[in-house]
Amino acid sequence: MPYSSRTHTVVTIAAIGCIVSACGGGSGSPSDAAPPVASNSSATTTNNTNSTNSGVNNNRLAAATVAAKNAANTDPMCTTDKLGDFYWEIGNASDNAPIVYSSQGTGSVNSSSYFNIASASKWIFGAYVLEKKGIDQVRGISALKDGLRFMSGYTGFNEDACIGKQNVTACYIAGMNGKTGQANPDTVNKFDYDSGHDQKLANVDLGLGNFTAAQLDAEYQNTIGLSTGFHMAALDPLMAGGMMGTATDYALFLKKIMKQDLEIGRYLGDQAVCALPSACPGKVVYSPILLLNEPWTYSYNHWVESEKGNGSIDAYSSPGKWGFYPWISADKKYYGILSRHDKEIGAYGASVKCGRQIRKAFMNAL
C-alpha cells in the first residue's frame, strides 16, 4: 500500500539534493485552508451543526470526538512507542476545519507537516484518470480498467531506477528496464501491486510521457483541482508514489471525493478485485495486504478495506508505505488522515491499525 512497494528514496521539490528517507520531512509548508494545529497530545475538538453533522445529535457527536481522542491516546495500536510522533484528524465534506484532530507525542508532526505520501499518490492518480476519461471509458477500455485495478500485466517496475529522471517516459523506461513493449503474460489478469501499471497508463494511455513533475502538478491542479500544496517529486515523476503533501492538502482532496466534485466520488469501490491470495488462490501475484491478512479488495487505484470480507466494507483508503494513511468511511460521510513518516518495514500496516481504531471509536459513538 505504499504503501508504495517502493524501496527507494525520492527527491523533494524544496531541496533536490535532499533524500526523503534521510530528511524525513517534518517542516511545515504553506497549504490551502490549514486547520488549527494541536500542539500536544490533547486534541482540540470542533462541533459543527450547520453541515453534514446537522443530522447527527450533538451529544453523540461530542461523544464521538471524545471516543476518538481516547483511542488515539490509549489504544495499544496508537502508542508513540510504536508509531513515533504523528498527527491525525477526522472531518466531514462540508466544514473547513476537522471535527477532531491531534498531534500525538511531542507535537513534531502536525497538519502542515510535509511528507512523501508514497502510495497515497495512487488515489490521486486514479481520480485524475476517471476525471479525464470518464467512467464509461474506464469500465469499457481494458487498458484503463485493468491498469487502475493492477491487473494489466505491466509489472516488474524498479522504482529505484526512476530516481533522477525528468519526465514520465524516462521514469517508465528506466523502471521497466526498457521492456515497455508488452505486458508480462504471467501477471495479466492477476492482481499485482506494482507501480508499472500506473506509469504505463500515464505514458501510453494518458499521453503524459513528456510531462515533467512541474507539468504534472499543473495538470492535476487544472483537472481535479488538486491543492497547490501538493508537488510531484522533482526528479522522480512516479505516478504511483511520487507525490509530496500535507494532511491539510490531502483532506481537501478527500472532501472533493466525498462531495462528488470528482467523478471517482461516485464510483468508490467500483469493480473491486480480490487482493488477498488466500481469498482467491491463483489470482494474486503480490499484495501488501498480506501483512494484515484481511480480505481487502482493490478498485480504481484505491483500497476497499474489509476485516471480515463477505461483501462488508469498512472504509476506502490508500495507505502510503511510510505511514501516511488517508481514508473515507464506508458511508462516505467522514474522512480521516493519520500523517507520519516512518522508514520501518510495515509502517503502513501500523498506521492502518491505529487509524482504524480511531475511526471505529468515532463511528461507533455516533
Buried (B, 14 or more C-beta within 10 A) or exposed (E): BBBBBBEBBBBBBBEEEBBBBEBBBBEBBEBEEBBEBBEEBEBBBBBBEEBBBEEBEEEEBBBBBBBBBBBBBEBEBBBEEBBBBBBBBBBBBBBBBBBBBBBBBEBBBBBBBBBBBBBBBBBBBBBBBBBBBEBEBBBEEEBBBBBBBBBBBBBBBBBBBBBBBBBBBBBBBBBBEEEBEEBBEEBBEBBBBBBBBBBBBBBBBBEBBEBBBEBBBBBBEEBBBBBEBBBBBBBBBBBBBBBBBBBBBBBBBBBBBBBBBBBBBEBBBBBBBBBBBEBBEEBBBBBBBBBBEBBBBBBBBBBBBBEEEEEEBBBBBBBBBBBBBBBBBBEBBBBBBBBBBBEEEBBBBBBBBBBBBBBBBBBEBB
